[in-house]
Amino acid sequence: MLTAIIIDDEQMGRIALKQKLKDYCKDVNLLGEARNGEEGIQLIESLHPDIVFLDIEMPRMGGFDMLNRIPKKTFHLIFTTAYDQYAIKAIRYAAFDYLLKPIDIEELKEAVSKIKKENINDTEKKISALEQNLQSKSSLKKLAIHTLEGLLFFDMQDIIQLEASSNYTTIYFNSQPKLLASKTLKDFEELLPDDQFFRTHHSHIINLKYIKRYIKGDGGKIEMKNGRFADVSRRKKEEFLKLIGQ
């Protein structure tokens, strides 16, 4: 049985989430709820929940500010929010789950299910990555990647190329060995910024700043600065050539 608390300044939001947890997440025991960040800190310190459902936008002390006030974060986090696309992107980059209000039942069940597989010791590292991304308003920098060795964190600018490997993805870096990530290439395509990364083929995503040259052909090939190649599909060729100004 997992224990949980809800921190949300909106009463109706707390009531709705509480009812959905009761009806659809029978293995979650709700210990309490808080109306603001100050009450949330007190609940966390007194009840030591396994999961904290945390609203991002709250008056006086928002969810992120509240986290900065907690020295030891020995709990799983699931964010709840009604808006703020930049914050949502930063949350995804740090490998946290978030629930958009009004909360969908299936998404709630999936988020709770994922929690059971996660290492609680990763919370501190994920929050650190999240804070770095939120501080950088121009671009998100840190990306959390699930690998066979666990959750690892990388600077996105260091990623050269991603290559599909069945239901996994091989990632090639500029300054460290390649690794196998336990997400599909499609997952990364949806996550990575399209002003920096481009899917050239069903098997390849490249970082545009690491292109060395384009080799003409039916679709063509791209040679990357690390010496590896990426195919360009025929349907992606025109879009790619426009992107690089050819």
ABEGO torsion letter per residue (X at the ends): XBBBBBBBABAAAAAAAAAAAAAABAABBBAEBBABAAAAAAAAAAAGBABBBBBABBBGBBAAAAAAABABBBBBBBBBBABGAAAAAAAAAAGBBBBBOBBBAAAAAAAAAAAAABBAAAAAAAAAAAAAAAABAABBABBBBBBAAEBBBBBAAABABBBBBEABBBBBBAABBBBBBABBAAAAAAABBAAABBBABAABBBBAAABABBBBEAAEBBBBAAGBBBBBBAAAAAAAAAAAGX
